[in-house]
Amino acid sequence: MKIIIRLLKIIAVIIFLAGLIVLPHYLKFHYQDLLIFLTVNVLVVASYRIVTLTGEWSLIHAVMMGVGAYTAALLFKNFNLAIWFTLPLAGGMAGLIAALLSFPLFRMTQFYFLIGSFAAGEAIRLTWMQFIVPFGGSGGLSGIEPPMIGSIDFMDPIPYYYLALGVVSACLFILYRIEKSRIGLTLHAVHWKAPLAQSVGVDTWRYRALAFIIGSFFVGIAGALKIHYLGTITPNQFGIGFMVFILIWVIVGGYNTIFGPVIGVVVLTIFDESVRGFGELRPAIYGGVLIISILFLPLGLESIYTKFLTLCGIGGNSSDGPPP
Amino acid sequence: MSILEVRKLTKQFGGLTALADISFQVKEGEIHGLIGPNGAGKSTLFKNIAGFYTPTKGEIIYQGKKIAGKPPHVIAKMGIVRTFQETTLFQEMTVFENVLVGCFAKSRINLFSSILGLDKQLQKIAREKVLEVLEFIGLSNRKNQLASELPLGSQRALAISIALASEPKLMLMDEPFAGMNMEETKHMMDLTRKVQESGITIVLVEHDMKAVMGLCHFLTVLNFGHLLAEGTPEEIRHNEQVIEAYLGGAK
């Protein structure tokens, strides 16, 4: 029985991956664009999850994405660096800023941290607005081109999608490994009972900061990935509006496992597109569905899977920590 | 030889003096009881020793080093680990994972070895250590259960297991017997003695007089933040002041 389930799982994963690879060939141009942004947003929510793992919900994640995006844009425009260099450097810059911010920010917890992170984020974002040189002010920067490698032009959505898919998959794999490692276990511990973790020798400040830095590093990469395709960057792309979307995706998807936020962003994006025909009613329908889903699935869309397993009598593994 | 010495410790919260000029010593290898009526300042004293509070005045000396004011994780790494009054556990983790957190707590963070899986040796040692601790405490048969599903007695035992996994020299136990029935209390007493016999010094805050008298080698009695009396359980039992302030109510 167990072997069959494992086999089915492997087959499902292979079909899923194959589906991801052939998918763009069956989509219209507009949807190919959307698919790329969706792929990037998957990395945004997955990296946000590592921050929430310690129990702190920050409001600076969107701005951190912007830090990565601006880093990539400036490196490209001023030094003509290729995407292979701008991606890791964008992540590095976001991680560095996060490391500096953890000194003031992690002296706060809960609501204070939420507000503190928002304030710090706005300070960064408004700096982009104020400085025409080098950030381009509120108009931002444009003319950031996707790379050209040999004869493959990444301006074309399909090659760029494969590039984004590769980068995002690699990042997701690393995030998954971190979560399943002893660091992930300790982050969980810090989340649920910080005093208990402290009392056996866990430096909770250090772990909170570490999660924030890792999360910012990966969202910085996501920002660079987005901006290389989009070509233009403005401070408003990374405002509180986008941050709220991140929160919605994570909450509706569920934040008990790494799959929850990913499911959230995919399902909500597809849903949002599918109600496009409703015109003016679209935001209202979207909002209504959000409320319904939170009311009836407080543990998020991912809980459907566990419920399904229990129904089948297989019994989901209720623990989401690393396997012993 | 004393492992812990508290010297003229004072803790004030604004105008309220929770602890006034408390001095006492804990001998290595003993079970030291800390008793007193509600509000005597026992838990406050614990929090000062474990680093959750910073004393207003006075010193805490552990193995010859001053520790007052150091953060909890630093004090824990030096070998002082506390357990909590309520059943404080990582509720949604399994018993095994709970203890594993205790094992990993002291080890250095190494992001790259974690991602690449280069810390297999460390993992293996930790897992063996967890099994050893669970065997010692008698929770082996429950290792895959969620902490929240355990009965009260086992939850307290698990709290001690987490502390043990971090290899303490001194364990501060905050009311480990609260809310237990006779049988659970007896089991917990055996367990406490077993921990002490393995070479760990224990400081115990407790209201259950039978457990305290039966377990402790030495007692310190607090009353309204002041040191009231010190002595062996036998001496304390016959101390006039203590009877008046504390045991008197039980007669």
HADDOCK unambig.tbl for C-alpha pairs under 7 A between the chains (distance, minus, plus):
assign (segid A and resid 174 and name CA) (segid B and resid 115 and name CA) 6.29 0.50 0.50
assign (segid A and resid 177 and name CA) (segid B and resid 115 and name CA) 5.32 0.50 0.50
assign (segid A and resid 178 and name CA) (segid B and resid 114 and name CA) 6.41 0.50 0.50
assign (segid A and resid 178 and name CA) (segid B and resid 115 and name CA) 5.60 0.50 0.50
assign (segid A and resid 181 and name CA) (segid B and resid 114 and name CA) 5.69 0.50 0.50
assign (segid A and resid 182 and name CA) (segid B and resid 104 and name CA) 6.98 0.50 0.50
assign (segid A and resid 185 and name CA) (segid B and resid 101 and name CA) 6.86 0.50 0.50
assign (segid A and resid 186 and name CA) (segid B and resid 101 and name CA) 6.07 0.50 0.50
assign (segid A and resid 189 and name CA) (segid B and resid 90 and name CA) 6.37 0.50 0.50
assign (segid A and resid 192 and name CA) (segid B and resid 90 and name CA) 6.17 0.50 0.50
assign (segid A and resid 193 and name CA) (segid B and resid 90 and name CA) 6.25 0.50 0.50
assign (segid A and resid 196 and name CA) (segid B and resid 88 and name CA) 6.85 0.50 0.50
assign (segid A and resid 198 and name CA) (segid B and resid 72 and name CA) 5.81 0.50 0.50
assign (segid A and resid 198 and name CA) (segid B and resid 73 and name CA) 4.95 0.50 0.50
assign (segid A and resid 199 and name CA) (segid B and resid 72 and name CA) 5.85 0.50 0.50
assign (segid A and resid 199 and name CA) (segid B and resid 73 and name CA) 6.01 0.50 0.50
assign (segid A and resid 199 and name CA) (segid B and resid 76 and name CA) 5.83 0.50 0.50
assign (segid A and resid 199 and name CA) (segid B and resid 81 and name CA) 5.71 0.50 0.50
assign (segid A and resid 199 and name CA) (segid B and resid 82 and name CA) 5.97 0.50 0.50
assign (segid A and resid 200 and name CA) (segid B and resid 73 and name CA) 6.69 0.50 0.50
assign (segid A and resid 200 and name CA) (segid B and resid 76 and name CA) 5.38 0.50 0.50
assign (segid A and resid 200 and name CA) (segid B and resid 81 and name CA) 5.76 0.50 0.50
assign (segid A and resid 200 and name CA) (segid B and resid 102 and name CA) 5.97 0.50 0.50
assign (segid A and resid 200 and name CA) (segid B and resid 105 and name CA) 6.27 0.50 0.50
assign (segid A and resid 200 and name CA) (segid B and resid 163 and name CA) 6.14 0.50 0.50
assign (segid A and resid 200 and name CA) (segid B and resid 166 and name CA) 5.94 0.50 0.50
assign (segid A and resid 201 and name CA) (segid B and resid 73 and name CA) 3.94 0.50 0.50
assign (segid A and resid 201 and name CA) (segid B and resid 74 and name CA) 6.44 0.50 0.50
assign (segid A and resid 201 and name CA) (segid B and resid 76 and name CA) 4.62 0.50 0.50
assign (segid A and resid 201 and name CA) (segid B and resid 77 and name CA) 5.21 0.50 0.50
assign (segid A and resid 201 and name CA) (segid B and resid 105 and name CA) 5.29 0.50 0.50
assign (segid A and resid 201 and name CA) (segid B and resid 106 and name CA) 5.63 0.50 0.50
assign (segid A and resid 202 and name CA) (segid B and resid 73 and name CA) 5.41 0.50 0.50
assign (segid A and resid 202 and name CA) (segid B and resid 105 and name CA) 4.88 0.50 0.50
assign (segid A and resid 202 and name CA) (segid B and resid 106 and name CA) 6.61 0.50 0.50
assign (segid A and resid 203 and name CA) (segid B and resid 73 and name CA) 5.45 0.50 0.50
assign (segid A and resid 319 and name CA) (segid B and resid 92 and name CA) 6.98 0.50 0.50
assign (segid A and resid 319 and name CA) (segid B and resid 93 and name CA) 6.24 0.50 0.50
